[in-house]
């Protein structure tokens, strides 16, 4: 996608945003828009979001959010999701639920941080999922609780002797529909001063999930994740945002759930799933600054890689990326933004260098 086509999409979305659909006093955003990423190409999407800030008995302010969204892309990908997050008991309890359906033709290059582009195979994972989390306030801003993940995964259009089939064969698994359930624990802390465009505070999420074969998976597997985000005020209306992220999945994990490098939220500049392995580590920093009126600019950089185990963690084949972008505020009070980013990825060591510039046009901040 060219920058000109992305700019045209931005202009179209700004036109939609100028309509009465944005109701700042009611905390409602309803928006059809056009977006783009290397994974999707041109896509049409729609989202409707209701949010309300609430003073909690814990002494802090929380945000209740209900959103519905959907998209369809030129790659014949589709997704629909209904999400809700509420504080209950005056803030002592928090419940989140996300129901989603998706069919996303994507590309897989094999396992490892040096996989060649020549190994590329297109396949289609189809998923139906419901993730329910119930947490109890621990004190200060910490919440701890349980998560239940009910999920159906089906692999479509995989080559009989391709890298996807090889992934399953090496693990003694079959490419077939799995209806699996996972149970786990979630620990979170959120001290951000705003839910959509924070300029101060931090957000931390730690999660550990277990998917036993007795609940539907072909073999027991586990998934772990850690995400820390820090926000520092930059000037009068800007922010310096930093993120450290890591995830791990055991070897029997279905391919669509394995950690992936790239995408429009982390490691912009790399195709999401260009590198896949059991461990993924990354960091990124983004400077956000006002330009004029509803417009803001950003500069960002990131570094990360995937690894087969903790003993293999090294910067020998490190992936880095850098880029810049602009934002347009659909809702000025809470800075709910449309974003247009341009990024380039770089590699170190023997990993293949990409000469492509990636363009992302989407809704709200990357992190």
C-alpha positions in Angstrom: 0.0 0.0 0.0 1.3 3.5 -0.9 1.4 6.4 1.4 -1.0 8.2 -0.9 -3.6 5.4 -0.5 -3.1 5.5 3.3 -3.6 9.3 3.3 -6.8 8.9 1.3 -8.0 6.4 3.9 -7.2 8.9 6.6 -9.1 11.7 4.9 -12.1 9.4 4.5 -12.0 8.5 8.2 -11.7 12.1 9.2 -14.8 12.8 7.2 -16.7 10.2 9.1 -15.3 11.5 12.3 -16.7 14.9 11.7 -20.2 13.5 11.7 -22.4 13.6 14.9 -21.4 9.9 15.6 -18.8 11.2 18.0 -20.7 12.2 21.1 -18.1 13.4 23.6 -20.6 14.3 26.3 -22.1 10.8 26.4 -18.8 9.0 26.1 -19.7 7.3 22.8 -17.7 6.8 19.7 -19.3 5.1 16.6 -17.1 5.0 13.5 -16.8 3.3 10.2 -13.3 3.6 8.8 -10.8 2.3 6.3 -7.4 1.0 7.5 -4.4 -0.8 6.3 -1.5 -3.0 7.5 1.0 -5.3 5.8 -1.0 -8.3 7.2 -4.4 -7.1 5.9 -3.9 -4.7 3.0 -6.8 -2.3 2.6 -9.6 -3.1 5.0 -13.0 -1.7 6.0 -14.0 -1.8 9.6 -16.5 -0.4 12.1 -16.4 0.1 15.8 -18.8 1.4 18.4 -17.6 2.1 21.9 -19.2 3.3 25.1 -17.0 4.3 28.0 -17.6 6.0 31.3 -15.2 7.1 34.0 -16.2 6.0 37.5 -14.9 7.0 41.0 -14.2 3.8 42.9 -14.3 3.0 46.6 -10.6 2.0 46.2 -9.8 5.7 46.0 -9.1 5.6 42.3 -10.9 6.3 39.0 -11.8 3.4 36.7 -13.2 3.2 33.2 -16.1 0.9 32.2 -16.0 0.1 28.4 -18.3 -1.8 26.1 -17.3 -2.1 22.5 -18.3 -4.0 19.3 -16.1 -4.1 16.3 -15.7 -5.9 12.9 -13.6 -5.8 9.8 -13.1 -7.3 6.4 -10.0 -7.1 4.4 -8.8 -7.4 0.8 -7.0 -10.6 1.9 -10.5 -12.1 2.6 -9.9 -11.9 6.3 -12.7 -11.1 8.7 -13.1 -10.6 12.4 -16.0 -9.6 14.8 -15.7 -9.0 18.5 -17.8 -7.9 21.4 -15.8 -6.8 24.5 -16.9 -5.4 27.9 -15.0 -4.4 31.0 -16.7 -3.3 34.2 -15.9 -2.5 37.8 -18.3 -4.0 40.3 -18.8 -3.7 44.0 -17.6 0.0 43.9 -14.4 -1.1 42.3 -13.4 -4.1 44.5 -14.2 -6.5 41.6 -13.4 -6.2 37.9 -14.8 -8.4 35.2 -13.7 -8.5 31.5 -15.1 -10.6 28.7 -14.2 -10.8 25.0 -16.2 -12.8 22.5 -14.7 -13.0 19.0 -14.8 -14.9 15.7 -12.2 -14.6 13.0 -10.9 -16.2 9.8 -7.5 -14.8 8.9 -5.5 -16.0 6.0 -1.9 -15.4 7.0 1.7 -16.4 6.2 4.0 -18.8 8.1 7.7 -19.1 7.4 8.7 -21.9 9.9 9.9 -21.8 13.5 12.9 -19.7 14.5 14.5 -16.3 14.2 16.3 -16.9 10.9 13.6 -18.5 8.8 13.9 -17.5 5.1 11.2 -15.7 3.1 11.5 -18.5 0.5 9.8 -20.9 3.1 6.7 -18.8 3.1 3.3 -20.6 3.2 -0.1 -19.1 3.3 -2.6 -20.8 5.5 -5.9 -19.9 7.2 -6.6 -20.2 11.0 -10.2 -20.0 11.9 -11.0 -19.2 15.5 -14.0 -18.8 17.8 -13.1 -17.6 21.3 -14.5 -16.4 24.6 -12.1 -15.0 27.3 -13.6 -14.3 30.7 -11.6 -12.7 33.5 -12.8 -12.1 37.1 -10.4 -10.2 39.4 -10.5 -9.0 43.0 -8.9 -5.8 44.3 -5.7 -6.5 46.4 -4.9 -3.0 47.5 -3.4 0.1 45.9 -4.0 -0.5 42.2 -3.5 -4.2 42.0 -6.1 -6.8 40.9 -5.7 -10.6 40.9 -8.0 -13.2 39.6 -8.9 -16.1 37.2 -9.3 -16.4 33.5 -11.3 -18.9 31.5 -10.5 -19.3 27.8 -12.9 -21.3 25.6 -11.7 -21.6 22.1 -12.2 -23.4 18.8 -9.2 -23.5 16.3 -9.4 -24.9 12.8 -6.6 -24.8 10.2 -7.8 -24.2 6.6 -5.9 -24.3 3.3 -2.6 -25.6 4.7 -0.3 -27.4 2.2 0.0 -31.1 2.7 3.8 -31.0 2.8 4.3 -27.4 3.8 5.8 -25.8 6.9 2.5 -25.7 8.7 2.1 -29.5 8.3 5.7 -29.9 9.4 5.1 -27.9 12.6 2.2 -30.2 13.6 4.0 -33.4 12.5 7.2 -32.7 14.5 5.1 -32.4 17.6 3.0 -35.5 17.1 -0.1 -33.4 16.5 -2.7 -33.4 13.8 -4.1 -30.6 11.7 -7.7 -30.8 12.8 -10.3 -28.7 14.6 -9.6 -28.4 18.3 -12.2 -27.3 20.9 -10.1 -26.5 23.9 -10.4 -24.7 27.2 -7.7 -23.0 29.3 -7.7 -21.9 32.9 -5.2 -19.5 34.5 -4.4 -16.6 36.7 -4.1 -12.9 35.9 -2.3 -10.1 37.9 -2.8 -6.5 36.8 -2.0 -3.0 37.9 -3.2 0.2 36.2 -2.2 3.7 37.3 -2.6 5.4 33.9 -4.2 8.8 34.1 -6.3 8.1 31.0 -7.5 4.9 29.2 -6.8 5.9 25.6 -4.0 8.4 25.6 -2.2 8.3 28.9 0.5 10.8 29.7 1.4 9.6 33.2 1.4 6.3 35.1 1.9 2.7 34.1 0.0 -0.5 33.3 1.3 -4.0 34.1 -0.3 -7.4 33.1 1.0 -10.8 34.1 -0.8 -14.0 32.9 -0.3 -17.7 33.1 -2.6 -20.2 31.3 -2.9 -24.0 31.3 -4.7 -25.9 28.6 -5.1 -29.6 29.6 -5.8 -32.3 27.1 -8.7 -33.3 29.4 -10.4 -30.1 28.3 -10.0 -30.5 24.6 -6.5 -29.8 23.4 -4.5 -32.6 21.6 -1.8 -32.3 24.2 -1.2 -30.3 27.4 0.3 -26.9 26.8 0.9 -23.6 28.6 1.1 -20.0 27.7 2.6 -17.1 29.7 2.7 -13.4 29.1 4.1 -10.2 30.7 3.5 -6.7 29.5 4.6 -3.5 31.2 3.9 0.0 29.9 5.2 3.3 31.3 4.0 6.8 30.4 5.8 10.0 31.1 4.6 13.5 30.4 6.3 15.1 27.4 5.8 18.9 27.3 2.3 20.2 27.9 0.2 17.8 25.8 2.6 15.0 24.7 3.8 11.8 26.2 6.8 9.4 26.2 5.5 5.8 26.1 7.7 2.8 26.8 6.8 -0.9 26.7 8.5 -4.1 27.7 6.8 -7.3 26.6 7.4 -11.0 26.7 5.5 -14.2 26.0 6.2 -17.9 26.1 4.3 -21.0 24.9 5.3 -24.6 25.3 6.1 -26.7 22.2 2.7 -28.4 22.0 0.8 -25.1 21.6 -1.4 -24.9 18.4 0.4 -22.8 15.8 -2.0 -19.8 15.9 -1.4 -19.4 19.6 2.5 -19.4 19.4 4.3 -16.1 20.2 4.8 -14.0 17.0 7.0 -11.1 16.2 5.7 -8.1 14.3 2.4 -6.4 13.6 0.8 -3.0 14.1 1.2 -2.9 17.9 4.6 -4.3 18.6 7.7 -4.4 16.3 6.0 -2.3 13.6 8.0 -2.7 10.4 7.8 -6.6 10.5 4.9 -8.7 9.2 3.0 -10.2 12.1 4.3 -13.8 12.3 7.4 -13.2 10.2 9.3 -14.9 13.0 7.6 -17.4 15.4 9.0 -19.4 18.3 8.4 -20.5 21.9 9.7 -17.2 23.4 9.2 -13.7 22.3 10.8 -10.6 23.9 10.5 -7.0 22.7 10.7 -3.4 23.9 9.6 -0.2 22.2 9.5 3.5 22.9 7.3 6.2 21.3 7.4 10.0 21.6 4.0 11.6 21.1 3.8 15.4 20.6 1.1 17.9 19.4 1.3 19.5 16.0 -1.9 21.6 15.7 -5.5 21.3 16.8 -6.6 17.7 16.6 -3.3 16.6 15.0 -0.4 14.9 16.8 2.9 13.4 15.6 4.8 10.4 16.8 8.4 8.9 16.5 9.0 5.3 17.6 11.6 2.6 17.7 11.6 -1.0 18.8 13.8 -4.1 19.3 13.0 -7.7 19.9 13.4 -11.3 18.7 12.0 -14.9 19.2 13.9 -17.8 20.8 13.5 -21.6 21.2 14.4 -21.5 24.9 15.9 -19.4 27.7 19.4 -20.7 27.0 19.1 -19.3 23.4 18.3 -15.7 24.3 20.9 -13.5 22.7 21.1 -10.3 20.6 23.0 -12.1 17.8 20.1 -12.0 15.4 18.2 -9.0 17.0 15.4 -7.4 15.0 14.9 -3.6 15.3 12.5 -1.2 13.7 11.9 2.6 13.6 9.3 4.9 12.2 7.0 7.9 12.4 3.4 8.7 12.2 0.5 11.2 12.7 -2.6 11.1 14.8 -6.1 12.7 14.4 -8.2 13.0 17.5 -11.8 11.8 16.9 -12.6 12.7 20.5 -10.5 15.4 22.0 -11.2 15.2 25.7 -9.9 11.6 26.0 -7.7 11.7 22.8 -9.3 8.7 21.0 -7.2 8.8 17.8 -6.9 7.5 14.3 -3.3 6.7 13.6 -1.1 6.5 10.5 2.4 5.0 11.0 5.2 4.3 8.6 7.9 1.9 9.8 10.9 -0.1 8.6 12.4 -3.3 10.1 16.0 -4.2 10.3 17.9 -7.4 11.2 21.3 -8.3 12.7 23.4 -11.4 12.1 22.3 -14.0 9.6 18.6 -13.1 9.7 17.2 -11.9 6.3 17.1 -8.1 5.9 13.8 -6.7 4.5 13.8 -3.7 2.2 10.1 -3.1 2.6 8.5 -0.1 4.3 5.3 -1.0 6.2 2.3 1.4 6.5 -0.3 1.0 9.3 -3.5 3.0 9.4 -5.7 2.1 12.4 -7.8 3.1 15.4 -6.3 4.1 18.8 -2.7 3.9 19.9 -0.4 1.0 19.3 0.1 0.7 23.1 
